[in-house]
Amino acid sequence: MRLLIPLLFALSACSPVFKLATSQGNALDEKKLAQVSPGMTPEQVQYLLGTPLITDEFQPERWDYVSYYRSGEGKAHSRVVSLYFAQGQLERIVDSKADAPSAQTPEPRDET
C-alpha cells in the first residue's frame, strides 16, 4: 500500500496534458489587410481593421495592430503591423511579418 500511492502520483505525471491555443491582440485578416493602402483616411482603415491595439497620445499618427498566437504545442507567432498617418491620410505600412515585404510600403530609392 505504501508503494501504491507514490506509484499513482508518478504515473499521473506521465499523462499527456492538453493545452489550449492562445490568441491575443488584434485578429489580422489577410484579405482586409491587403485592402489597406496609402492615401486612406483613418476612418477607412479602422473600418477594415478595427480599432488598433496600441495608440499613443504622444504619437497619434501611429497605430499599431498587434497579434499573438500560441498553439497547443507551444509554438508562438507574433506580428505587429504599424500604420503611419500624415495630414489625415495613411502614409506607410510597416509589417513585422518576415516574408511580407508589403507592396504598399515604398521602396527606398537609389540616388546614385
NORZICOR-V649661 format. One record per helix or strand of 3 or more residues. SS is the DSSP state (H for helix, E for strand). FROM is the first residue (numbers start at 1). TO is the last residue. If there is no record, write none. Layout:
<<SS FROM TO> <SS FROM TO>>
This chain:
<<H 2 13> <E 22 25> <H 30 35> <H 42 49> <E 62 70> <E 76 86> <E 89 95>>
